[in-house]
Amino acid sequence: MTESAHDAWLAAEVRALSRELRSHLAAETARQRAAGAIPAWVDPPAMASLIVALATGVAARAVVDPAGTGAPGV
């Protein structure tokens, strides 16, 4: 991801992938909310953005500190 800051093509691809992933997650969250599996107060687009942000943080942490991403004691 750090490369995308220096490469316009890569930055555009990362943005497109992020949008596609958020869209899919929002649709799935809405489907599960409609089925009653997720509370009605959950906002699908906001939840999708939160999931993507969390995954991005975990991925970045794994690169920066691979030993620190496992469960404690593992």
N, CA, C and O atoms as a Maestro MAE file, in Angstrom:
{
 s_m_m2io_version
 :::
 2.0.0
}

f_m_ct {
 s_m_title
 :::
 protein
 m_atom[296] {
  # First column is atom index #
  i_m_mmod_type
  r_m_x_coord
  r_m_y_coord
  r_m_z_coord
  i_m_residue_number
  s_m_chain_name
  s_m_pdb_residue_name
  s_m_pdb_atom_name
  i_m_atomic_number
  :::
  1 25 0.803 -1.200 0.000 1 A "MET " " N  " 7
  2 3 0.000 0.000 0.000 1 A "MET " " CA " 6
  3 2 0.846 1.264 0.000 1 A "MET " " C  " 6
  4 15 0.427 2.297 -0.522 1 A "MET " " O  " 8
  5 25 2.028 1.184 0.580 2 A "THR " " N  " 7
  6 3 2.871 2.370 0.576 2 A "THR " " CA " 6
  7 2 3.299 2.721 -0.836 2 A "THR " " C  " 6
  8 15 3.542 3.890 -1.135 2 A "THR " " O  " 8
  9 25 3.396 1.728 -1.708 3 A "GLU " " N  " 7
  10 3 3.768 1.989 -3.098 3 A "GLU " " CA " 6
  11 2 2.703 2.826 -3.806 3 A "GLU " " C  " 6
  12 15 3.023 3.599 -4.709 3 A "GLU " " O  " 8
  13 25 1.437 2.675 -3.401 4 A "SER " " N  " 7
  14 3 0.373 3.393 -4.105 4 A "SER " " CA " 6
  15 2 0.520 4.903 -3.982 4 A "SER " " C  " 6
  16 15 0.016 5.642 -4.828 4 A "SER " " O  " 8
  17 25 1.192 5.364 -2.958 5 A "ALA " " N  " 7
  18 3 1.406 6.805 -2.803 5 A "ALA " " CA " 6
  19 2 2.350 7.343 -3.869 5 A "ALA " " C  " 6
  20 15 2.375 8.549 -4.116 5 A "ALA " " O  " 8
  21 25 3.124 6.473 -4.504 6 A "HIS " " N  " 7
  22 3 4.118 6.899 -5.480 6 A "HIS " " CA " 6
  23 2 3.783 6.481 -6.908 6 A "HIS " " C  " 6
  24 15 4.470 6.887 -7.845 6 A "HIS " " O  " 8
  25 25 2.758 5.691 -7.084 7 A "ASP " " N  " 7
  26 3 2.420 5.153 -8.392 7 A "ASP " " CA " 6
  27 2 0.935 5.410 -8.657 7 A "ASP " " C  " 6
  28 15 0.073 4.811 -8.012 7 A "ASP " " O  " 8
  29 25 0.644 6.291 -9.596 8 A "ALA " " N  " 7
  30 3 -0.747 6.684 -9.856 8 A "ALA " " CA " 6
  31 2 -1.613 5.501 -10.272 8 A "ALA " " C  " 6
  32 15 -2.760 5.390 -9.839 8 A "ALA " " O  " 8
  33 25 -1.071 4.612 -11.113 9 A "TRP " " N  " 7
  34 3 -1.847 3.452 -11.545 9 A "TRP " " CA " 6
  35 2 -2.191 2.565 -10.357 9 A "TRP " " C  " 6
  36 15 -3.339 2.147 -10.204 9 A "TRP " " O  " 8
  37 25 -1.201 2.275 -9.515 10 A "LEU " " N  " 7
  38 3 -1.421 1.427 -8.352 10 A "LEU " " CA " 6
  39 2 -2.402 2.083 -7.383 10 A "LEU " " C  " 6
  40 15 -3.264 1.409 -6.819 10 A "LEU " " O  " 8
  41 25 -2.273 3.385 -7.191 11 A "ALA " " N  " 7
  42 3 -3.198 4.097 -6.305 11 A "ALA " " CA " 6
  43 2 -4.633 3.970 -6.804 11 A "ALA " " C  " 6
  44 15 -5.551 3.762 -6.012 11 A "ALA " " O  " 8
  45 25 -4.827 4.096 -8.112 12 A "ALA " " N  " 7
  46 3 -6.171 3.965 -8.686 12 A "ALA " " CA " 6
  47 2 -6.702 2.549 -8.495 12 A "ALA " " C  " 6
  48 15 -7.884 2.366 -8.203 12 A "ALA " " O  " 8
  49 25 -5.841 1.547 -8.658 13 A "GLU " " N  " 7
  50 3 -6.257 0.150 -8.476 13 A "GLU " " CA " 6
  51 2 -6.633 -0.134 -7.023 13 A "GLU " " C  " 6
  52 15 -7.621 -0.817 -6.755 13 A "GLU " " O  " 8
  53 25 -5.849 0.387 -6.096 14 A "VAL " " N  " 7
  54 3 -6.130 0.193 -4.671 14 A "VAL " " CA " 6
  55 2 -7.464 0.858 -4.314 14 A "VAL " " C  " 6
  56 15 -8.267 0.281 -3.581 14 A "VAL " " O  " 8
  57 25 -7.699 2.062 -4.827 15 A "ARG " " N  " 7
  58 3 -8.974 2.741 -4.561 15 A "ARG " " CA " 6
  59 2 -10.141 1.949 -5.141 15 A "ARG " " C  " 6
  60 15 -11.173 1.800 -4.486 15 A "ARG " " O  " 8
  61 25 -9.988 1.440 -6.361 16 A "ALA " " N  " 7
  62 3 -11.061 0.669 -6.993 16 A "ALA " " CA " 6
  63 2 -11.349 -0.605 -6.203 16 A "ALA " " C  " 6
  64 15 -12.509 -0.954 -5.987 16 A "ALA " " O  " 8
  65 25 -10.300 -1.299 -5.774 17 A "LEU " " N  " 7
  66 3 -10.486 -2.513 -4.985 17 A "LEU " " CA " 6
  67 2 -11.164 -2.203 -3.658 17 A "LEU " " C  " 6
  68 15 -12.046 -2.939 -3.215 17 A "LEU " " O  " 8
  69 25 -10.751 -1.119 -3.032 18 A "SER " " N  " 7
  70 3 -11.353 -0.725 -1.760 18 A "SER " " CA " 6
  71 2 -12.839 -0.397 -1.931 18 A "SER " " C  " 6
  72 15 -13.666 -0.795 -1.111 18 A "SER " " O  " 8
  73 25 -13.172 0.330 -2.999 19 A "ARG " " N  " 7
  74 3 -14.583 0.650 -3.260 19 A "ARG " " CA " 6
  75 2 -15.398 -0.612 -3.511 19 A "ARG " " C  " 6
  76 15 -16.511 -0.754 -3.005 19 A "ARG " " O  " 8
  77 25 -14.834 -1.528 -4.299 20 A "GLU " " N  " 7
  78 3 -15.538 -2.778 -4.605 20 A "GLU " " CA " 6
  79 2 -15.751 -3.607 -3.337 20 A "GLU " " C  " 6
  80 15 -16.829 -4.164 -3.128 20 A "GLU " " O  " 8
  81 25 -14.742 -3.684 -2.512 21 A "LEU " " N  " 7
  82 3 -14.848 -4.442 -1.271 21 A "LEU " " CA " 6
  83 2 -15.873 -3.811 -0.335 21 A "LEU " " C  " 6
  84 15 -16.701 -4.514 0.244 21 A "LEU " " O  " 8
  85 25 -15.821 -2.489 -0.184 22 A "ARG " " N  " 7
  86 3 -16.810 -1.810 0.676 22 A "ARG " " CA " 6
  87 2 -18.220 -2.006 0.148 22 A "ARG " " C  " 6
  88 15 -19.148 -2.216 0.929 22 A "ARG " " O  " 8
  89 25 -18.393 -1.941 -1.158 23 A "SER " " N  " 7
  90 3 -19.711 -2.137 -1.760 23 A "SER " " CA " 6
  91 2 -20.232 -3.543 -1.472 23 A "SER " " C  " 6
  92 15 -21.389 -3.715 -1.089 23 A "SER " " O  " 8
  93 25 -19.382 -4.535 -1.655 24 A "HIS " " N  " 7
  94 3 -19.789 -5.921 -1.391 24 A "HIS " " CA " 6
  95 2 -20.132 -6.113 0.085 24 A "HIS " " C  " 6
  96 15 -21.152 -6.718 0.416 24 A "HIS " " O  " 8
  97 25 -19.282 -5.601 0.964 25 A "LEU " " N  " 7
  98 3 -19.534 -5.742 2.398 25 A "LEU " " CA " 6
  99 2 -20.804 -5.018 2.822 25 A "LEU " " C  " 6
  100 15 -21.551 -5.522 3.661 25 A "LEU " " O  " 8
  101 25 -21.060 -3.841 2.254 26 A "ALA " " N  " 7
  102 3 -22.281 -3.097 2.578 26 A "ALA " " CA " 6
  103 2 -23.512 -3.877 2.124 26 A "ALA " " C  " 6
  104 15 -24.504 -3.948 2.850 26 A "ALA " " O  " 8
  105 25 -23.455 -4.455 0.939 27 A "ALA " " N  " 7
  106 3 -24.588 -5.236 0.436 27 A "ALA " " CA " 6
  107 2 -24.829 -6.469 1.299 27 A "ALA " " C  " 6
  108 15 -25.973 -6.804 1.603 27 A "ALA " " O  " 8
  109 25 -23.767 -7.132 1.687 28 A "GLU " " N  " 7
  110 3 -23.904 -8.320 2.539 28 A "GLU " " CA " 6
  111 2 -24.424 -7.941 3.924 28 A "GLU " " C  " 6
  112 15 -25.255 -8.647 4.495 28 A "GLU " " O  " 8
  113 25 -23.935 -6.833 4.456 29 A "THR " " N  " 7
  114 3 -24.424 -6.365 5.755 29 A "THR " " CA " 6
  115 2 -25.907 -6.022 5.676 29 A "THR " " C  " 6
  116 15 -26.669 -6.354 6.584 29 A "THR " " O  " 8
  117 25 -26.321 -5.362 4.598 30 A "ALA " " N  " 7
  118 3 -27.739 -5.025 4.419 30 A "ALA " " CA " 6
  119 2 -28.582 -6.292 4.308 30 A "ALA " " C  " 6
  120 15 -29.679 -6.362 4.863 30 A "ALA " " O  " 8
  121 25 -28.070 -7.291 3.594 31 A "ARG " " N  " 7
  122 3 -28.796 -8.554 3.446 31 A "ARG " " CA " 6
  123 2 -28.957 -9.230 4.803 31 A "ARG " " C  " 6
  124 15 -30.041 -9.708 5.138 31 A "ARG " " O  " 8
  125 25 -27.893 -9.270 5.572 32 A "GLN " " N  " 7
  126 3 -27.962 -9.896 6.891 32 A "GLN " " CA " 6
  127 2 -28.830 -9.097 7.857 32 A "GLN " " C  " 6
  128 15 -29.506 -9.669 8.712 32 A "GLN " " O  " 8
  129 25 -28.809 -7.779 7.719 33 A "ARG " " N  " 7
  130 3 -29.671 -6.941 8.563 33 A "ARG " " CA " 6
  131 2 -31.133 -7.200 8.238 33 A "ARG " " C  " 6
  132 15 -31.961 -7.311 9.141 33 A "ARG " " O  " 8
  133 25 -31.456 -7.296 6.947 34 A "ALA " " N  " 7
  134 3 -32.836 -7.574 6.524 34 A "ALA " " CA " 6
  135 2 -33.299 -8.941 7.004 34 A "ALA " " C  " 6
  136 15 -34.486 -9.137 7.266 34 A "ALA " " O  " 8
  137 25 -32.377 -9.885 7.121 35 A "ALA " " N  " 7
  138 3 -32.712 -11.237 7.576 35 A "ALA " " CA " 6
  139 2 -32.795 -11.318 9.104 35 A "ALA " " C  " 6
  140 15 -33.167 -12.354 9.655 35 A "ALA " " O  " 8
  141 25 -32.446 -10.221 9.783 36 A "GLY " " N  " 7
  142 3 -32.518 -10.190 11.231 36 A "GLY " " CA " 6
  143 2 -31.271 -10.701 11.934 36 A "GLY " " C  " 6
  144 15 -31.259 -10.825 13.159 36 A "GLY " " O  " 8
  145 25 -30.222 -10.999 11.178 37 A "ALA " " N  " 7
  146 3 -28.987 -11.502 11.765 37 A "ALA " " CA " 6
  147 2 -28.122 -10.382 12.350 37 A "ALA " " C  " 6
  148 15 -27.267 -10.624 13.201 37 A "ALA " " O  " 8
  149 25 -28.353 -9.176 11.887 38 A "ILE " " N  " 7
  150 3 -27.623 -7.995 12.348 38 A "ILE " " CA " 6
  151 2 -28.663 -6.980 12.824 38 A "ILE " " C  " 6
  152 15 -29.700 -6.820 12.180 38 A "ILE " " O  " 8
  153 25 -28.407 -6.293 13.938 39 A "PRO " " N  " 7
  154 3 -29.379 -5.326 14.443 39 A "PRO " " CA " 6
  155 2 -29.719 -4.234 13.427 39 A "PRO " " C  " 6
  156 15 -28.886 -3.854 12.604 39 A "PRO " " O  " 8
  157 25 -30.941 -3.743 13.498 40 A "ALA " " N  " 7
  158 3 -31.440 -2.741 12.556 40 A "ALA " " CA " 6
  159 2 -30.659 -1.424 12.623 40 A "ALA " " C  " 6
  160 15 -30.626 -0.681 11.642 40 A "ALA " " O  " 8
  161 25 -30.037 -1.129 13.757 41 A "TRP " " N  " 7
  162 3 -29.321 0.140 13.889 41 A "TRP " " CA " 6
  163 2 -27.989 0.145 13.149 41 A "TRP " " C  " 6
  164 15 -27.386 1.207 12.992 41 A "TRP " " O  " 8
  165 25 -27.512 -1.012 12.690 42 A "VAL " " N  " 7
  166 3 -26.237 -1.080 11.982 42 A "VAL " " CA " 6
  167 2 -26.399 -0.469 10.594 42 A "VAL " " C  " 6
  168 15 -27.273 -0.878 9.830 42 A "VAL " " O  " 8
  169 25 -25.554 0.512 10.269 43 A "ASP " " N  " 7
  170 3 -25.571 1.172 8.970 43 A "ASP " " CA " 6
  171 2 -24.625 0.422 8.033 43 A "ASP " " C  " 6
  172 15 -23.414 0.438 8.257 43 A "ASP " " O  " 8
  173 25 -25.140 -0.234 6.990 44 A "PRO " " N  " 7
  174 3 -24.283 -1.061 6.142 44 A "PRO " " CA " 6
  175 2 -23.063 -0.353 5.545 44 A "PRO " " C  " 6
  176 15 -21.966 -0.906 5.625 44 A "PRO " " O  " 8
  177 25 -23.194 0.845 4.951 45 A "PRO " " N  " 7
  178 3 -21.984 1.488 4.415 45 A "PRO " " CA " 6
  179 2 -20.954 1.832 5.500 45 A "PRO " " C  " 6
  180 15 -19.750 1.685 5.288 45 A "PRO " " O  " 8
  181 25 -21.428 2.282 6.643 46 A "ALA " " N  " 7
  182 3 -20.502 2.609 7.738 46 A "ALA " " CA " 6
  183 2 -19.824 1.354 8.259 46 A "ALA " " C  " 6
  184 15 -18.625 1.371 8.539 46 A "ALA " " O  " 8
  185 25 -20.571 0.265 8.396 47 A "MET " " N  " 7
  186 3 -19.986 -0.983 8.871 47 A "MET " " CA " 6
  187 2 -18.968 -1.505 7.869 47 A "MET " " C  " 6
  188 15 -17.915 -2.006 8.261 47 A "MET " " O  " 8
  189 25 -19.268 -1.394 6.582 48 A "ALA " " N  " 7
  190 3 -18.331 -1.839 5.548 48 A "ALA " " CA " 6
  191 2 -17.032 -1.042 5.627 48 A "ALA " " C  " 6
  192 15 -15.949 -1.617 5.521 48 A "ALA " " O  " 8
  193 25 -17.128 0.264 5.811 49 A "SER " " N  " 7
  194 3 -15.928 1.104 5.930 49 A "SER " " CA " 6
  195 2 -15.129 0.733 7.172 49 A "SER " " C  " 6
  196 15 -13.899 0.713 7.138 49 A "SER " " O  " 8
  197 25 -15.818 0.442 8.259 50 A "LEU " " N  " 7
  198 3 -15.150 0.040 9.497 50 A "LEU " " CA " 6
  199 2 -14.401 -1.278 9.306 50 A "LEU " " C  " 6
  200 15 -13.260 -1.412 9.747 50 A "LEU " " O  " 8
  201 25 -15.032 -2.242 8.656 51 A "ILE " " N  " 7
  202 3 -14.396 -3.539 8.420 51 A "ILE " " CA " 6
  203 2 -13.146 -3.370 7.553 51 A "ILE " " C  " 6
  204 15 -12.097 -3.943 7.849 51 A "ILE " " O  " 8
  205 25 -13.263 -2.587 6.489 52 A "VAL " " N  " 7
  206 3 -12.110 -2.372 5.600 52 A "VAL " " CA " 6
  207 2 -10.986 -1.657 6.349 52 A "VAL " " C  " 6
  208 15 -9.818 -2.013 6.195 52 A "VAL " " O  " 8
  209 25 -11.325 -0.660 7.153 53 A "ALA " " N  " 7
  210 3 -10.302 0.062 7.924 53 A "ALA " " CA " 6
  211 2 -9.606 -0.871 8.912 53 A "ALA " " C  " 6
  212 15 -8.385 -0.820 9.063 53 A "ALA " " O  " 8
  213 25 -10.369 -1.709 9.573 54 A "LEU " " N  " 7
  214 3 -9.792 -2.657 10.524 54 A "LEU " " CA " 6
  215 2 -8.871 -3.648 9.813 54 A "LEU " " C  " 6
  216 15 -7.766 -3.918 10.283 54 A "LEU " " O  " 8
  217 25 -9.320 -4.183 8.693 55 A "ALA " " N  " 7
  218 3 -8.500 -5.129 7.929 55 A "ALA " " CA " 6
  219 2 -7.214 -4.468 7.432 55 A "ALA " " C  " 6
  220 15 -6.150 -5.088 7.446 55 A "ALA " " O  " 8
  221 25 -7.311 -3.227 6.997 56 A "THR " " N  " 7
  222 3 -6.132 -2.493 6.540 56 A "THR " " CA " 6
  223 2 -5.137 -2.320 7.685 56 A "THR " " C  " 6
  224 15 -3.931 -2.484 7.503 56 A "THR " " O  " 8
  225 25 -5.652 -1.992 8.854 57 A "GLY " " N  " 7
  226 3 -4.786 -1.835 10.024 57 A "GLY " " CA " 6
  227 2 -4.109 -3.133 10.416 57 A "GLY " " C  " 6
  228 15 -2.925 -3.138 10.754 57 A "GLY " " O  " 8
  229 25 -4.846 -4.235 10.375 58 A "VAL " " N  " 7
  230 3 -4.268 -5.539 10.709 58 A "VAL " " CA " 6
  231 2 -3.191 -5.908 9.687 58 A "VAL " " C  " 6
  232 15 -2.125 -6.405 10.053 58 A "VAL " " O  " 8
  233 25 -3.474 -5.664 8.412 59 A "ALA " " N  " 7
  234 3 -2.491 -5.975 7.366 59 A "ALA " " CA " 6
  235 2 -1.231 -5.128 7.548 59 A "ALA " " C  " 6
  236 15 -0.119 -5.642 7.428 59 A "ALA " " O  " 8
  237 25 -1.396 -3.844 7.833 60 A "ALA " " N  " 7
  238 3 -0.239 -2.972 8.037 60 A "ALA " " CA " 6
  239 2 0.558 -3.422 9.251 60 A "ALA " " C  " 6
  240 15 1.789 -3.430 9.221 60 A "ALA " " O  " 8
  241 25 -0.127 -3.790 10.299 61 A "ARG " " N  " 7
  242 3 0.552 -4.255 11.515 61 A "ARG " " CA " 6
  243 2 1.335 -5.526 11.241 61 A "ARG " " C  " 6
  244 15 2.443 -5.696 11.750 61 A "ARG " " O  " 8
  245 25 0.767 -6.423 10.437 62 A "ALA " " N  " 7
  246 3 1.452 -7.673 10.102 62 A "ALA " " CA " 6
  247 2 2.747 -7.419 9.356 62 A "ALA " " C  " 6
  248 15 3.718 -8.161 9.509 62 A "ALA " " O  " 8
  249 25 2.761 -6.369 8.548 63 A "VAL " " N  " 7
  250 3 3.982 -6.021 7.811 63 A "VAL " " CA " 6
  251 2 5.015 -5.380 8.736 63 A "VAL " " C  " 6
  252 15 6.202 -5.701 8.678 63 A "VAL " " O  " 8
  253 25 4.546 -4.476 9.585 64 A "VAL " " N  " 7
  254 3 5.450 -3.733 10.457 64 A "VAL " " CA " 6
  255 2 5.950 -4.588 11.616 64 A "VAL " " C  " 6
  256 15 7.123 -4.515 11.983 64 A "VAL " " O  " 8
  257 25 5.056 -5.405 12.197 65 A "ASP " " N  " 7
  258 3 5.404 -6.195 13.373 65 A "ASP " " CA " 6
  259 2 4.774 -7.584 13.284 65 A "ASP " " C  " 6
  260 15 3.806 -7.868 13.990 65 A "ASP " " O  " 8
  261 25 5.310 -8.451 12.427 66 A "PRO " " N  " 7
  262 3 4.708 -9.762 12.229 66 A "PRO " " CA " 6
  263 2 4.549 -10.563 13.531 66 A "PRO " " C  " 6
  264 15 3.576 -11.302 13.680 66 A "PRO " " O  " 8
  265 25 5.459 -10.430 14.439 67 A "ALA " " N  " 7
  266 3 5.383 -11.171 15.686 67 A "ALA " " CA " 6
  267 2 4.269 -10.661 16.598 67 A "ALA " " C  " 6
  268 15 3.810 -11.377 17.487 67 A "ALA " " O  " 8
  269 25 3.844 -9.431 16.374 68 A "GLY " " N  " 7
  270 3 2.848 -8.840 17.263 68 A "GLY " " CA " 6
  271 2 1.412 -9.021 16.801 68 A "GLY " " C  " 6
  272 15 0.495 -8.483 17.421 68 A "GLY " " O  " 8
  273 25 1.201 -9.768 15.727 69 A "THR " " N  " 7
  274 3 -0.163 -9.899 15.199 69 A "THR " " CA " 6
  275 2 -0.848 -11.188 15.609 69 A "THR " " C  " 6
  276 15 -2.042 -11.354 15.359 69 A "THR " " O  " 8
  277 25 -0.126 -12.097 16.227 70 A "GLY " " N  " 7
  278 3 -0.735 -13.350 16.657 70 A "GLY " " CA " 6
  279 2 -1.419 -13.206 17.997 70 A "GLY " " C  " 6
  280 15 -1.329 -12.170 18.656 70 A "GLY " " O  " 8
  281 25 -2.100 -14.255 18.381 71 A "ALA " " N  " 7
  282 3 -2.741 -14.268 19.689 71 A "ALA " " CA " 6
  283 2 -1.659 -14.276 20.771 71 A "ALA " " C  " 6
  284 15 -0.574 -14.813 20.550 71 A "ALA " " O  " 8
  285 25 -1.940 -13.690 21.937 72 A "PRO " " N  " 7
  286 3 -0.952 -13.682 23.015 72 A "PRO " " CA " 6
  287 2 -0.516 -15.111 23.352 72 A "PRO " " C  " 6
  288 15 -1.336 -16.023 23.453 72 A "PRO " " O  " 8
  289 25 0.767 -15.273 23.517 73 A "GLY " " N  " 7
  290 3 1.296 -16.571 23.907 73 A "GLY " " CA " 6
  291 2 1.501 -17.527 22.737 73 A "GLY " " C  " 6
  292 15 1.895 -18.676 22.934 73 A "GLY " " O  " 8
  293 25 1.232 -17.051 21.510 74 A "VAL " " N  " 7
  294 3 1.391 -17.936 20.359 74 A "VAL " " CA " 6
  295 2 2.723 -17.672 19.696 74 A "VAL " " C  " 6
  296 15 3.056 -18.315 18.701 74 A "VAL " " O  " 8
  :::
 }
 m_bond[295] {
  # First column is bond index #
  i_m_from
  i_m_to
  i_m_order
  :::
  1 1 2 1
  2 2 3 1
  3 3 4 2
  4 3 5 1
  5 5 6 1
  6 6 7 1
  7 7 8 2
  8 7 9 1
  9 9 10 1
  10 10 11 1
  11 11 12 2
  12 11 13 1
  13 13 14 1
  14 14 15 1
  15 15 16 2
  16 15 17 1
  17 17 18 1
  18 18 19 1
  19 19 20 2
  20 19 21 1
  21 21 22 1
  22 22 23 1
  23 23 24 2
  24 23 25 1
  25 25 26 1
  26 26 27 1
  27 27 28 2
  28 27 29 1
  29 29 30 1
  30 30 31 1
  31 31 32 2
  32 31 33 1
  33 33 34 1
  34 34 35 1
  35 35 36 2
  36 35 37 1
  37 37 38 1
  38 38 39 1
  39 39 40 2
  40 39 41 1
  41 41 42 1
  42 42 43 1
  43 43 44 2
  44 43 45 1
  45 45 46 1
  46 46 47 1
  47 47 48 2
  48 47 49 1
  49 49 50 1
  50 50 51 1
  51 51 52 2
  52 51 53 1
  53 53 54 1
  54 54 55 1
  55 55 56 2
  56 55 57 1
  57 57 58 1
  58 58 59 1
  59 59 60 2
  60 59 61 1
  61 61 62 1
  62 62 63 1
  63 63 64 2
  64 63 65 1
  65 65 66 1
  66 66 67 1
  67 67 68 2
  68 67 69 1
  69 69 70 1
  70 70 71 1
  71 71 72 2
  72 71 73 1
  73 73 74 1
  74 74 75 1
  75 75 76 2
  76 75 77 1
  77 77 78 1
  78 78 79 1
  79 79 80 2
  80 79 81 1
  81 81 82 1
  82 82 83 1
  83 83 84 2
  84 83 85 1
  85 85 86 1
  86 86 87 1
  87 87 88 2
  88 87 89 1
  89 89 90 1
  90 90 91 1
  91 91 92 2
  92 91 93 1
  93 93 94 1
  94 94 95 1
  95 95 96 2
  96 95 97 1
  97 97 98 1
  98 98 99 1
  99 99 100 2
  100 99 101 1
  101 101 102 1
  102 102 103 1
  103 103 104 2
  104 103 105 1
  105 105 106 1
  106 106 107 1
  107 107 108 2
  108 107 109 1
  109 109 110 1
  110 110 111 1
  111 111 112 2
  112 111 113 1
  113 113 114 1
  114 114 115 1
  115 115 116 2
  116 115 117 1
  117 117 118 1
  118 118 119 1
  119 119 120 2
  120 119 121 1
  121 121 122 1
  122 122 123 1
  123 123 124 2
  124 123 125 1
  125 125 126 1
  126 126 127 1
  127 127 128 2
  128 127 129 1
  129 129 130 1
  130 130 131 1
  131 131 132 2
  132 131 133 1
  133 133 134 1
  134 134 135 1
  135 135 136 2
  136 135 137 1
  137 137 138 1
  138 138 139 1
  139 139 140 2
  140 139 141 1
  141 141 142 1
  142 142 143 1
  143 143 144 2
  144 143 145 1
  145 145 146 1
  146 146 147 1
  147 147 148 2
  148 147 149 1
  149 149 150 1
  150 150 151 1
  151 151 152 2
  152 151 153 1
  153 153 154 1
  154 154 155 1
  155 155 156 2
  156 155 157 1
  157 157 158 1
  158 158 159 1
  159 159 160 2
  160 159 161 1
  161 161 162 1
  162 162 163 1
  163 163 164 2
  164 163 165 1
  165 165 166 1
  166 166 167 1
  167 167 168 2
  168 167 169 1
  169 169 170 1
  170 170 171 1
  171 171 172 2
  172 171 173 1
  173 173 174 1
  174 174 175 1
  175 175 176 2
  176 175 177 1
  177 177 178 1
  178 178 179 1
  179 179 180 2
  180 179 181 1
  181 181 182 1
  182 182 183 1
  183 183 184 2
  184 183 185 1
  185 185 186 1
  186 186 187 1
  187 187 188 2
  188 187 189 1
  189 189 190 1
  190 190 191 1
  191 191 192 2
  192 191 193 1
  193 193 194 1
  194 194 195 1
  195 195 196 2
  196 195 197 1
  197 197 198 1
  198 198 199 1
  199 199 200 2
  200 199 201 1
  201 201 202 1
  202 202 203 1
  203 203 204 2
  204 203 205 1
  205 205 206 1
  206 206 207 1
  207 207 208 2
  208 207 209 1
  209 209 210 1
  210 210 211 1
  211 211 212 2
  212 211 213 1
  213 213 214 1
  214 214 215 1
  215 215 216 2
  216 215 217 1
  217 217 218 1
  218 218 219 1
  219 219 220 2
  220 219 221 1
  221 221 222 1
  222 222 223 1
  223 223 224 2
  224 223 225 1
  225 225 226 1
  226 226 227 1
  227 227 228 2
  228 227 229 1
  229 229 230 1
  230 230 231 1
  231 231 232 2
  232 231 233 1
  233 233 234 1
  234 234 235 1
  235 235 236 2
  236 235 237 1
  237 237 238 1
  238 238 239 1
  239 239 240 2
  240 239 241 1
  241 241 242 1
  242 242 243 1
  243 243 244 2
  244 243 245 1
  245 245 246 1
  246 246 247 1
  247 247 248 2
  248 247 249 1
  249 249 250 1
  250 250 251 1
  251 251 252 2
  252 251 253 1
  253 253 254 1
  254 254 255 1
  255 255 256 2
  256 255 257 1
  257 257 258 1
  258 258 259 1
  259 259 260 2
  260 259 261 1
  261 261 262 1
  262 262 263 1
  263 263 264 2
  264 263 265 1
  265 265 266 1
  266 266 267 1
  267 267 268 2
  268 267 269 1
  269 269 270 1
  270 270 271 1
  271 271 272 2
  272 271 273 1
  273 273 274 1
  274 274 275 1
  275 275 276 2
  276 275 277 1
  277 277 278 1
  278 278 279 1
  279 279 280 2
  280 279 281 1
  281 281 282 1
  282 282 283 1
  283 283 284 2
  284 283 285 1
  285 285 286 1
  286 286 287 1
  287 287 288 2
  288 287 289 1
  289 289 290 1
  290 290 291 1
  291 291 292 2
  292 291 293 1
  293 293 294 1
  294 294 295 1
  295 295 296 2
  :::
 }
}
